[in-house]
Amino acid sequence: MAAPCPDDPSLERHFKGHRDAVTCVDFSLNMKQLASGSMDSCLMVWHMKPQSRAYRFTGHKDAVTCVNFSPSGHLLASGSRDKTVRIWVPNVKGESTVFRAHTATVRSVHFCSDGQSLVTASDDKTVKVWSTHRQKFLFSLNQHINWVRCAKFSPDGRLIVSASDDKTVKLWDKNSRECVHSYCEHGGFVTYVDFHPSGTCVAAAGMDNTVKVWDVRTHRLLQHYQLHSAAVNALSFHPSGNYLITASSDSTLKILDLMEGRLLYTLHGHQGPATTVAFSRTGEYFASGGSDEQVMVWKSNFDIDYGEVLKVQKPPATLASSGNLPAVDLPIPAGRGKSLESVQSQPQEPTSMPQTLTSTLEHIVGQLDVLTQTVSILEQRLTLTEDKLKQCLENQQLIMQRTTP
């Protein structure tokens, strides 16, 4: 993994305890707990406080595919290949209630922002909505014609978005239960979808290695990223709405700057496919999981002042495909202007060059370090491949010599 410079995301914690691939992660509201699900049929709840014992919840009869904390953090929902949804109380007892209505693997669970409803997606081609407190199935949304991989409520709870192996992303009105729109631009199965924190757009990840962002009001494609070399398995918006993180089968995590429509960071933490990723509710941390059975917690380290320096020095880049995201009225994170003022009001130390330029140069040097280490890793892999190829050729020559009379 590339060594981060001070402004780059840095690996904070490593959680080991799962006995098979990690499929899903989610933070509680207060950042005290992190939940993860795995192909080992277990749910783990990790405590962010060092030296605290993790809880291992057993109850599902097959792989756990999805987890989500309720907005208050007092409940935890999970879905499984055993066709059930469970609602857990994330404490030492680990008691759970089972919801049954799906007839195939449950791929996704997500609480509404008021905590009253839960939406689930399944290989039975349906999206289902449940009452959390009445512990009751309410209704199904049935227009997908293949497995549904993911379903999420909009921040205001009025809309639901779903992603499917039928290569569509569908937008639903929760009250009328009607499909409002179908986005059909994906070239492969759509693996994951989520709403921007403003509720004005959705991002979807695909097996065709792409990430696409649509405006849910005009249904216009706003951004199209093809940065990964394998399927994109999950994505998560930063609470500010300015960044998007993706997890891919190419073993990398990538952080995108949505305001400028460009790649910010590539993280090489997992050995094998990165299967899941999620920002904490404050955006200060993000967690990732992979087929290497590991859960990693990273500190975001997004430097607000550095972001302001960039904006002063050059205008936001316009995406070649279909315009840039600022046209969507994305909310400016609270305190951004304030932090710039506080930087400017501090007495400047006499230096040979402006402080903003120093900060930018330090960041560039740090990025070059990251790039150098990434190239070094690639060279090592290339050398390994060349060695294996050489060995194969030598073995082939030996076989030829033996078979030649």
KETI-273252 format. One record per residue (C-alpha): residue in one letter; x, y, z. Coordinates in pm, whole numbers, padded with zeros to 5 digits, always signed. Layout:
residues N
AXYZ/...
//
This chain:
residues 405
M+00000+00000+00000/A+00128+00345-00094/A+00257+00553+00198/P+00023+00852+00244/C+00139+01211+00278/P-00028+01423+00551/D-00320+01535+00330/D-00393+01188+00193/P-00629+00925+00335/S-00440+00711+00586/L-00504+00362+00720/E-00605+00392+01087/R-00727+00051+01200/H-00724-00308+01078/F-00999-00546+01192/K-00940-00919+01152/G-01196-01175+01264/H-01398-01282+00962/R-01326-01625+00820/D-01430-01549+00461/A-01472-01253+00224/V-01616-00934+00378/T-01927-00829+00184/C-02051-00512+00357/V-01963-00240+00612/D-02150+00044+00784/F-02076+00297+01062/S-02313+00385+01345/L-02419+00749+01381/N-02184+00827+01671/M-01884+00651+01509/K-01855+00422+01814/Q-01935+00107+01618/L-01862-00038+01277/A-02062-00335+01147/S-01942-00581+00883/G-02097-00885+00719/S-01920-01177+00557/M-01955-01490+00346/D-01879-01673+00676/S-02251-01614+00772/C-02147-01388+01063/L-02207-01027+01145/M-01930-00849+01337/V-01975-00525+01531/W-01636-00363+01595/H-01577-00095+01857/M-01379+00204+01738/K-01233+00242+02088/P-00901+00051+02096/Q-00881-00271+02302/S-01263-00315+02300/R-01385-00663+02215/A-01586-00705+01897/Y-01932-00866+01898/R-01982-01167+01669/F-02350-01216+01586/T-02463-01555+01456/G-02814-01632+01337/H-02806-01621+00959/K-02781-01968+00803/D-02579-01850+00501/A-02359-01561+00381/V-02441-01212+00515/T-02462-00983+00211/C-02559-00642+00354/V-02570-00437+00677/N-02710-00096+00773/F-02737+00089+01104/S-03065+00271+01176/P-03030+00653+01184/S-03025+00648+01568/G-02771+00361+01576/H-02993+00158+01812/L-03079-00104+01549/L-02880-00288+01284/A-03035-00453+00978/S-02874-00736+00782/G-02968-00942+00478/S-02847-01286+00380/R-02827-01559+00122/D-03063-01749+00358/K-03345-01525+00213/T-03408-01348+00546/V-03366-00997+00685/R-03269-00964+01052/I-03298-00659+01277/W-03040-00672+01559/V-02991-00477+01879/P-02614-00415+01851/N-02518-00493+02211/V-02351-00784+02391/K-02671-00995+02381/G-02707-00963+02004/E-03082-01031+01995/S-03250-01024+01654/T-03593-01032+01488/V-03635-01218+01158/F-03827-01069+00860/R-03939-01321+00597/A-04097-01234+00261/H-03819-01268+00003/T-03787-01597-00187/A-03417-01563-00277/T-03090-01402-00154/V-03138-01058+00007/R-02870-00828-00144/S-02940-00492+00021/V-03096-00338+00335/H-03140+00035+00402/F-03325+00230+00673/C-03528+00539+00585/S-03396+00861+00743/D-03686+00862+00994/G-03602+00505+01101/Q-03964+00396+01046/S-03915+00200+00722/L-03666-00043+00574/V-03613-00113+00203/T-03463-00443+00084/A-03354-00578-00256/S-03332-00941-00360/D-03246-01199-00625/D-03622-01267-00639/K-03630-00953-00865/T-03825-00747-00609/V-03768-00443-00391/K-03962-00467-00064/V-04054-00204+00195/W-04110-00293+00563/S-04233-00117+00874/T-03946-00129+01125/H-04144-00088+01447/R-04450-00292+01348/Q-04203-00553+01213/K-04430-00596+00916/F-04390-00634+00538/L-04569-00343+00363/F-04535-00374-00017/S-04324-00485-00315/L-04191-00298-00620/N-04190-00546-00908/Q-04069-00404-01240/H-03713-00540-01250/I-03666-00848-01471/N-03346-00978-01308/W-03177-00986-00965/V-03195-00657-00773/R-02854-00584-00619/C-02924-00266-00424/A-03207-00035-00309/K-03181+00294-00115/F-03417+00560+00020/S-03360+00923-00078/P-03250+01150+00212/D-03608+01282+00249/G-03758+00930+00226/R-03991+01014-00066/L-03801+00823-00336/I-03637+00482-00366/V-03362+00399-00614/S-03276+00041-00715/A-03002-00125-00922/S-03037-00455-01103/D-02875-00722-01317/D-03129-00620-01585/K-02878-00335-01648/T-03118-00065-01525/V-03136+00179-01236/K-03498+00252-01141/L-03636+00548-00950/W-03956+00486-00750/D-04207+00710-00574/K-04254+00553-00229/N-04612+00682-00181/S-04758+00599-00523/R-04533+00287-00555/E-04483+00379-00923/C-04158+00362-01121/V-04082+00728-01198/H-03790+00664-01435/S-03554+00394-01565/Y-03189+00476-01639/C-03067+00228-01902/E-02720+00357-01994/H-02519+00080-01819/G-02337-00174-02036/G-02352-00446-01770/F-02512-00551-01442/V-02559-00256-01203/T-02402-00357-00871/Y-02468-00061-00641/V-02657+00269-00627/D-02699+00554-00379/F-02840+00905-00344/H-02622+01214-00320/P-02667+01373+00030/S-02863+01659-00135/G-03110+01408-00283/T-03077+01571-00626/C-02879+01296-00797/V-02784+00928-00779/A-02458+00745-00848/A-02452+00388-00979/A-02166+00138-01006/G-02147-00131-01270/M-01988-00457-01374/D-01877-00266-01687/N-01615-00090-01463/T-01804+00240-01471/V-01960+00486-01226/K-02241+00708-01356/V-02412+01004-01189/W-02763+01116-01290/D-02979+01414-01196/V-03306+01271-01056/R-03501+01584-01155/T-03400+01616-01521/H-03285+01249-01556/R-02974+01382-01732/L-02644+01190-01714/L-02414+01432-01528/Q-02088+01240-01494/H-01941+00919-01628/Y-01622+00770-01483/Q-01429+00476-01626/L-01130+00466-01392/H-01129+00106-01264/S-00995-00192-01459/A-01257-00434-01317/A-01614-00433-01181/V-01707-00155-00937/N-01870-00330-00639/A-01972-00043-00411/L-01964+00334-00367/S-02028+00591-00095/F-02082+00968-00098/H-01895+01189+00148/P-02156+01371+00366/S-02043+01705+00217/G-02146+01573-00125/N-01813+01679-00276/Y-01645+01337-00289/L-01737+00985-00394/I-01542+00672-00300/T-01556+00348-00500/A-01447-00013-00432/S-01352-00243-00717/S-01255-00598-00805/D-00926-00449-00934/S-00838-00441-00557/T-00835-00059-00536/L-01044+00212-00373/K-01071+00539-00565/I-01177+00879-00433/L-01335+01113-00687/D-01368+01491-00658/L-01723+01545-00788/M-01693+01925-00800/E-01406+01900-01048/G-01503+01568-01203/R-01163+01404-01151/L-00981+01128-00966/L-00817+01240-00639/Y-00669+00922-00488/T-00619+00554-00560/L-00571+00335-00251/H-00405-00008-00269/G-00500-00162+00066/H-00669-00493-00013/Q-00511-00810-00145/G-00776-00913-00396/P-01115-00758-00481/A-01235-00464-00268/T-01599-00558-00215/T-01744-00279-00002/V-01680+00077+00116/A-01866+00332+00332/F-01801+00681+00473/S-01880+00745+00840/R-02177+00977+00904/T-01940+01272+00961/G-01710+01186+00669/E-01403+01188+00892/Y-01344+00817+00830/F-01432+00551+00575/A-01422+00173+00601/S-01356-00088+00335/G-01381-00465+00316/G-01247-00722+00075/S-01223-01084-00030/D-00902-01091+00180/E-01131-01118+00490/Q-01009-00781+00618/V-01195-00471+00735/M-00990-00152+00709/V-01071+00186+00861/W-00916+00491+00695/K-00895+00853+00807/S-01022+01075+00523/N-00778+01367+00584/F-00959+01579+00326/D-00796+01919+00366/I-01063+02189+00325/D-00807+02470+00295/Y-00621+02285+00020/G-00952+02245-00165/E-01000+02623-00146/V-00648+02683-00278/L-00726+02466-00579/K-01047+02657-00650/V-00868+02993-00632/Q-00590+02879-00864/K-00797+02718-01140/P-01165+02690-01242/P-01343+02356-01192/A-01284+02115-01478/T-01580+02046-01706/L-01646+01681-01785/A-01619+01600-02151/S-01915+01359-02134/S-02203+01567-02004/G-02118+01873-01802/N-02005+01918-01446/L-02181+01853-01119/P-02193+02207-00973/A-02493+02272-01202/V-02694+02040-00973/D-02697+02288-00681/L-02473+02070-00469/P-02464+02197-00109/I-02141+02364-00002/P-02027+02196+00321/A-02094+02402+00633/G-01789+02582+00762/R-01592+02577+00437/G-01594+02956+00401/K-01527+02992+00774/S-01218+02773+00767/L-01075+02981+00481/E-01134+03303+00676/S-00964+03162+00984/V-00661+03068+00774/Q-00644+03417+00624/S-00685+03596+00959/Q-00389+03418+01120/P-00065+03624+01121/Q+00153+03509+00833/E+00506+03402+00911/P+00766+03557+00680/T+00846+03295+00416/S+01022+03295+00084/M+00702+03196-00099/P+00327+03234-00029/Q+00189+02982+00222/T-00083+02865-00019/L+00183+02780-00279/T+00391+02595-00018/S+00086+02392+00082/T+00013+02306-00281/L+00376+02209-00351/E+00386+01990-00039/H+00073+01814-00158/I+00219+01761-00507/V+00540+01617-00356/G+00330+01386-00141/Q+00130+01276-00445/L+00455+01206-00631/D+00566+00986-00338/V+00241+00794-00364/L+00286+00763-00742/T+00647+00645-00702/Q+00542+00376-00455/T+00252+00269-00680/V+00493+00235-00976/S+00728+00037-00749/I+00444-00204-00661/L+00357-00241-01031/E+00722-00311-01115/Q+00735-00580-00846/R+00421-00742-00987/L+00562-00722-01340/T+00888-00883-01228/L+00690-01160-01057/T+00488-01218-01376/E+00805-01225-01589/D+00964-01478-01349/K+00657-01702-01371/L+00653-01675-01751/K+01022-01763-01767/Q+00961-02064-01541/C+00671-02177-01762/L+00889-02155-02076/E+01169-02350-01907/N+00922-02619-01799/Q+00782-02633-02152/Q+01135-02679-02296/L+01202-02962-02048/I+00877-03135-02149/M+00965-03094-02518/Q+01311-03241-02459/R+01163-03542-02279/T+00903-03609-02549/T+01151-03564-02838/P+01308-03909-02918/
//
